[in-house]
């Protein structure tokens, strides 16, 4: 879980004047030949990033809503926001009365296309910035609008930027090189593996647009987007050519120059040609101008419409997941080892936090914000800490029920002995990325709170302990996380898990555990995902239990058709509060799982706490990992 | 489960000469302007029926493979068959060496498109009969071929028919009318409801092509396709017009005439205009010629390419499921009552069968075929019996592992005390359709057989007893059926359940329980599906436990967001053999489920056995429904 940072609070942004200006621009022929009747503002940037730099927060700027997912559409009469169940409450609080919220996932909620068709006058023109709409979304939207007599129009000028007078600059922070001790594979070998896949599928060029894929490919990290160690770049790779598009001044640093062998490539085909970030469009045009009819260019179908359409349709080979995305998802031994180390350090920080909380809460001095800050402080004491991997979700009582809540001064509650506390947090270390949620009570939880917690725990265990055949897609495991809640008539309106990068984005494809996706790639050993069922009682409390887990081979009794089996190994090693459990609702196998997990927490994290001389946290760990009976 | 009947045995069909003739036709310019390099032979008929009349069994004719699903592609060099896991064994046994089997669902198996592209010479023409390829399949195939420089070509002459000299005639059996006591709703009301949906979505015409939808709409049944009480027909419905395309001599029967009010329609808009079956193409052309640009025509995206393409693209509104398909799936009170009665009669027949088997098996006189015949005999003694709903799968020992096995003289095994016996059978009664699988041992099963049976039972119970929110799609329940098998490294390569018609097709959409589909419609109260996990030990034994279950409202403790919950109520009431269970592997809740289920079997079916004076079967039932402890 994670939500994007912003300065916008929970009181709604006043948008009347902004919308007036935007509508003026929609009618204003300075920007295009004819007026447009609707303007679509997607969430993303030109790389379809989930987390975006401040200069790209256009949907937030126009609406006030700063959740990580949402699409705004503005017409002459309406301003409408689509978002999913994680954000219903937050969006309704952050947007003023000019806005209508469309709750995605509810049966009665129209799709954006259906809604547009229902409100637009005949032969309408709907505008969008082709750099920030993905090619597949463009296609769906364009088709639906065309069939109803309207048209989707690519506007070269972004209309939000037209009305956004103090828009920040695009960041260009220093690059960090990663050696083999962190990556396990050199960028040369990654390029060679990519080219082998291209040869296998008869592909002549590959266009990389996703920032985490480019960072992974070149074993570089950046800091352009908060929480995500990526940098703004594109890359175009051919069989004898590697082109990297990036703010060139960043490559002047000797370490980066040497890492990329810019002055002395080891082999001609590993020579990286560098270009300014902005020139990707014209360079891709040049590459495409030289294509023969049989040449094929790989580009992700989620890449920007602008860049996708540069490639002639007959040469274009759109793919749902790029070979980099697939290769990156399966962590190698070095990366797995790094992730394990990172999770032990992270657990040390959280043990410190919880031990500290137990002492401090009775004094009524700890708030959601100060607790999140304390968690960051403890993490920052750990080796190779870089920063957080997403803004900490720190919610007391009713705030815990806001799935992607982020405490703000005006919503900030004090941690007490009387309310449930949910903290979902994670960090970037040079050796790995963490993401963990724990739900605690520092007094006496109610029977209902314990009951719900226990159902969520049962769901967490059902996924974590599941054994399933090689080749199984993660979405097939989603219902395991819900069965116990469903049986009591409860549920949660978000997926159960997402892929986690290794010192990269805390959310990554192509695998996950969610009923919403069908096109996820099969799970395989080495993949890393989160397991995070929850339950949210609106206005009262929120529960979520999240571990990051590694897909590993399982060895059950039989081996049907020699397919092999998989299961999960928790990388997160932070005790789950026994006080919140109604252990009578657990089966013996579930109790055994809890005890085994706690034994491992105690052994592995205990040793590290001992080594770091953190006595108070060690005592807390030992107490919290007593076996249940 | 069900497989299509055929006279082809398990020894392969000799196809060398047929393929030579077909390849001659592929090169022969009598049938088209230029030769074709590949010819696709799908399974279906012009209605995309799963079960087809003998005249439509073209894929079987050319290959010998008679499973219910498969696509053949013939090129100059290759003859290749794609089919799924249910049929790997059967297809490999029924096809000779001219054929290559493509095992769908395995990672290494190419799609038809990819395979064609890999083998075809440049600029190839791939032929197909546009009447027997669905519009959505045409689209996918055509797009893939075009992008590789080939073309998909609609051939008016079916090339299989060219080489099939003794092809049977299209059947035209007598129609049966169904009154309100069976249907619960008159065809007038069904037409009115359809038109209301059309109005709601601004649709002017609806083209019905699926045979079961047409039978359901008009409350008529036929017998043109074995096991399926349907008749060859099309219908085109407008706001003031109902056109029915059917062999006209079938409408001469007074009861049918009166039922359809052909001579005296109650209202002008309920006047049915009748046309010969073959004239649907020209009539649809006439309808489309009169369309205004704003008119929209609904047609299922799985309807034939030929008929779909008659509708101008701008007027065409393809839908994955028609409103008839959706309405038909939710059974009304009358239909549910009929289904319950049908299942009680069916259970009486099976209790008789199993009681008889126990006496006869020791004599070694019962074979797979004679047992299937005996089952049919017992069923035929029940009121309103029409026929079987699919060919009985009756498999002893290794034959039970062939998922869609059908016993033939050359494969026929004798039932003994030493092998597992699997029988999957069902019937059509005027009040309902049944489909039930039981797996039995009449001696002492091995520990492994019991273990596997118990895992399958656990999966069956996990689905049957599942409670889940309203709006849940059936595919989300599929993994529940597999969890116990997966945990021991086992699995089965078919879906867990399919929709079941009411005195209609034993397989129907739009709901089911399968990991293979994502686009199924959410389950709702009144839908009826099968629950049939299995396990198949190749060369040794097969296990499947199948009940038909009704979706009903559940009342768990809580009601999150007032969504309501659903669960299943078994309609099938036939004991599950306790001797095959390793009861130690069952949880207390699973044991309770078995005991509750058996108590209901005893009460409901016992009363009917008593009423019918079937003493021996009653004794068997009472013994087989003793509670387990």
Contacts between the chains, C-beta under 8 A, distances in Angstrom:
chain1	res1	chain2	res2	distance
A	107	B	471	6.4
A	147	B	314	7.5
A	314	B	147	7.4
A	466	B	483	7.1
A	466	B	486	7.3
A	466	B	487	8.0
A	467	B	486	5.3
A	467	B	487	4.8
A	467	B	489	7.4
A	468	B	479	7.9
A	468	B	482	7.9
A	468	B	486	4.9
A	469	B	486	6.4
A	469	B	489	7.9
A	469	B	491	5.4
A	471	B	107	6.3
A	476	B	478	7.0
A	476	B	479	4.8
A	476	B	515	5.7
A	477	B	479	6.6
A	478	B	476	7.0
A	479	B	468	7.9
A	479	B	476	4.8
A	479	B	477	6.6
A	479	B	479	5.8
A	479	B	480	6.5
A	480	B	479	6.5
A	480	B	483	7.0
A	482	B	468	7.9
A	483	B	466	7.2
A	483	B	480	7.0
A	486	B	466	7.3
A	486	B	467	5.4
A	486	B	468	4.9
A	486	B	469	6.4
A	486	B	556	7.8
A	486	B	565	7.1
A	487	B	467	4.9
A	487	B	556	6.3
A	488	B	556	5.2
A	488	B	557	4.9
A	488	B	558	5.5
A	489	B	467	7.4
A	489	B	469	7.9
A	489	B	556	3.6
A	489	B	557	5.9
A	489	B	558	3.9
A	489	B	559	5.0
A	489	B	560	5.8
A	489	B	565	5.3
A	490	B	558	5.5
A	490	B	560	4.8
A	491	B	469	5.4
A	491	B	560	5.2
A	491	B	561	7.9
A	491	B	563	7.5
A	515	B	476	5.7
A	518	B	518	3.8
A	554	B	489	8.0
A	556	B	486	7.8
A	556	B	487	6.2
A	556	B	488	5.1
A	556	B	489	3.6
A	557	B	488	4.9
A	557	B	489	5.9
A	558	B	488	5.5
A	558	B	489	4.0
A	558	B	490	5.5
A	559	B	489	5.0
A	560	B	489	5.8
A	560	B	490	4.8
A	560	B	491	5.2
A	561	B	491	7.9
A	563	B	491	7.5
A	565	B	486	7.1
A	565	B	489	5.2
A	587	B	587	7.8
